[in-house]
Amino acid sequence: LLGLCGAAGMAIAASSAGTDLVTLQQAAATLKSTRPTAVDLGHAIDRALQLAASVDEHARADALWDLCEAMLREQAESDAALGRHGASLLAGNVLTHCNTGPLATGAGGTALAAIIEAFRSGRLERCFATETRPLLQGARLTTWELQQAGVPVTLLPDTAAASLIRSGEVTAVMTGADRIAANGDTANKIGTSGLAIAAAYAGIPFYIVAPTTTVDLHGPDGAAIPIEFRNAAEVGGFGGLRWSPGGVDAYNPAFDVTPAALIAAIVTERGIARPPYRESLLAFVDGGGS
Amino acid sequence: LLGLCGAAGMAIAASSAGTDLVTLQQAAATLKSTRPTAVDLGHAIDRALQLAASVDEHARADALWDLCEAMLREQAESDAALGRHGASLLAGNVLTHCNTGPLATGAGGTALAAIIEAFRSGRLERCFATETRPLLQGARLTTWELQQAGVPVTLLPDTAAASLIRSGEVTAVMTGADRIAANGDTANKIGTSGLAIAAAYAGIPFYIVAPTTTVDLHGPDGAAIPIEFRNAAEVGGFGGLRWSPGGVDAYNPAFDVTPAALIAAIVTERGIARPPYRESLLAFVDGGGS
């Protein structure tokens, strides 16, 4: 969805601010700076810029709106493939984190597409969804999307994930990704790395489901991934409700990096990458692979 | 504090419901059933029952109130000793979970007593406090108590704990305990085991600070510890605010069990127990040891 929004932002800029390349380059820089961790946003904006530079100035706005529609169709096809590949890894009950459904991608979703497909094909019984503090995407969005899809869902506090994983109730943990480095280190919603560590401790697999556009081969490993830190006000309350005293500092990174060594597989729309990721991801991202 | 409340509950029962032993035994059973995981509650109630049985019926109510005052004095001495022993393990920054301060024990606290003592003695710079969903004791109580004590405090979502631990910003994780089995397996607030697993992964020590009354030598290991499951309504909202859709099931255990193998030390008021805990705890609980 960030990529689609980036492309739409470029089309809006061309329609309202101007179609000269300097204006579009300024719009691109502004749009990119809004979410430094996610790689899909930058990819889509670069694609829009290249398209704009390749057509006459008077045709740029139409071309950028056509690009948005093409990207929506591509997204639907990619998400359906992610769902099919990811579903093949699931059985019994799964735990997921944050929101990775239609509300997150604009089409079928990533990890949630796989979870819904696994339920529909009879492989999966139930999805456990973390609340995902501080913005509660799991409690607000994932529960709702799974209800809409008819998948039995159980909500849990983020604090309960480790004991659930150790209880034997779930056979796998599956999440999306915001950026995957060339070695497989993966940035995703804050809390993901803790789930991966708990899964490794319990001996159950941890899976990433993400399109190849999320893979950043220019980033060698997780240390090179910029992490967005967000407003302290998101911690210590929610919405209009405050539950912590005033004047308290907060540590509020939006993402964390899960080491590749904790990831059993990275599911892409082109197939399932297994360790070592430096080779398996390269094959998919370069257009090779299954 | 649960122990003090249990003793006070017995004194209240004797003052209001009756001082015959059958009435007091019924009160004891009711009070014990309110919190099945915490062992301090049962210890205190058994102590009150034994005292009641050892004095004449007309003297029982006064004796039980005297017991409450004696237990408050004992608590203050015990917490002060916990603070001294626990502080010796800390340096730099520490991460804690839930609330273990004066509001939790009625006197100085357990882990928080150690953290405050370590700050006052110049060993500690800052305490990171988890929000501790679903009841947010860390966000509501621990931040406030540390502010009152003048200790610099940073609040974080539970989801951010694993990345903070891996960042090198904290040198240790220190929490309290609700029940410690004979082998050192420890039940504490939900989320504790996830922190201990993350600390082990990052190679920093995880410490428990709890009085010897928390040790249940009759419980051989964590599998024997009963875990209280709480109302699903606590998940998916807080206070009057709801953020998840209706009709969602919830997984809401109040406690989890941290395996003894993940615990670097168990700090008691009688000294610091190190693995193997079956021997080291026995020495302290039987009244031996330093």
Interface residues (C-beta under 8 A of the other chain):
Chain A: F128 T130 E131 T132 R133 P134 L136 A139 R140 T143 W144 Q147 P152 V153 T154 L155 L156 P157 D158 T159 A160 A161 A162 S163 L164 R166 K189 I190 G191 S193 G194 I197 A198 A200 Y201 V235 G236 F238 G239 L241 W243 S244 P245 G247 V248 D249 A250 Y251 N252 P253 D256 V257
Chain B: F128 T130 E131 T132 R133 P134 L136 A139 R140 T143 W144 Q147 P152 V153 T154 L155 L156 P157 D158 T159 A160 A161 A162 S163 L164 R166 K189 I190 G191 S193 G194 I197 A198 A200 Y201 V235 G236 F238 G239 L241 W243 S244 P245 G247 V248 D249 A250 Y251 N252 P253 D256 V257
